[in-house]
């Protein structure tokens, strides 16, 4: 891989700490979600992963849409990242909900979403590691 950009962030104190990017543009209080016994007074790694995956997938969808000459610029992607017990540790599961513009028919939309799933770096990183469900709305 020919690296184009490297993001750098540091987390301290795990899920009850802070996450800060090397450029200072990201500086977040972290907290365990209420559903997992925490106080929920900050963001959590699953929310960060959901936001990153959704943004990356939306960009991949725009790329394949432009190549196919289909306007998907008004599409939105919602990432849902679940965490749960898996064996002795924990595992993740992802659902990506893609809302396409009304001008895109269901078959074309599904094809573009599947193509985006092949080029999105997050999809490539998770493929075979965690379940990812694609929902076209």
Secondary structure, DSSP 8 states (H G I E B T S, - for coil): --------EEEESGGGSEEEETTSS-EEEB---GGGTS---SB-HHHHHHHHHHHHHHHHHHHHHHHHT---TT-EEEEEEEEEEETTEEEEEEEEEEE--TTS-HHHHHHHHHHHHHH-HHHHHHTTTSEEEEEE-
